[in-house]
Amino acid sequence: MDSRANQIWHPHLGTLSLLSRAALLAGLVLLGMLSPDRSAQAAEKLVAAAQIANAGLAACERSRSKALYNCVADVLERMSNDLSAIRRGVPNTQSALRTAASRLRAATTKAEALSAVTQCQAVIAGALRQVQAAGANGRAQGWGDSGLAAVAGVLARAARLIQTTG
């Protein structure tokens, strides 16, 4: 049997034997097993951003009417900016938060402000359903459902705040 039959030539690596390829594959598998779970990290960042946002909403409780809408808008925009560190799966979430912030700043009535928040809630709820439908591990496209649930909680609190004090 020709020894060249067990070898592969690669333009950057030269000739690799079958044994070398197996060792390389095993190393890559081990590296993949040791690397941190990016979905879990994304969920943790979403939860952390939501915790900061909840603290911001607590500060908004002293505001009324237009000042309240602007305060909530600032909180949502900050949360959107905090999510920019997550590279996968968050663009729709960020976009929805930014749109809500923009609409809150433009709002002149409680109904307009609530509409801005509820439309954002609908986007997040849709993303959360997508994640939960993705499989048993509850993760899809780089986020965990716990992270999106935390963002949804912030939006629910913002809506309650506008409803009661707006």
Buried (B, 14 or more C-beta within 10 A) or exposed (E): EEEEEEBEEEEEEEEBEEEBBEEEEEEEEEEEEEEEEBBBBBBBBBBBBBBBBBEBBEEBEEBEBBEBBBBBBBBBBBBBEBBEEBEEBBEBBBEBBBBBBBBBBEBEEBEBBBBBBBBBBEBBBEBBEBBBEEEEEBBBBBBBBBBBBBBBBBBBBBBEBBEEBB
